[in-house]
Amino acid sequence: MEKTLKFEEAIKQLGEIVQKLESGEVPLDESIALYEKGMQLSRQCAEMLEKAEQKVRFLQKTEQDDG
């Protein structure tokens, strides 16, 4: 099983993948593998952002309820 990356690490890797793909110098097989990895990283980042957003909403609601 692959190690879960921190958000910043995942974004950095995603940026590196985009640069490689945009360079046009990557063979087709590698491009497909990079695209697949990029999609995984994108989903992982979206999930992390959603969890963070839920936590912020919870904290805001808790603050409003206490206030």
Summary of the structure (lengths in Angstrom):
residues: 67
radius of gyration: 17.1
end to end distance: 43.9
largest distance: 58.7
contacts: 142
relative contact order: 0.12
helix: 84%
strand: 0%
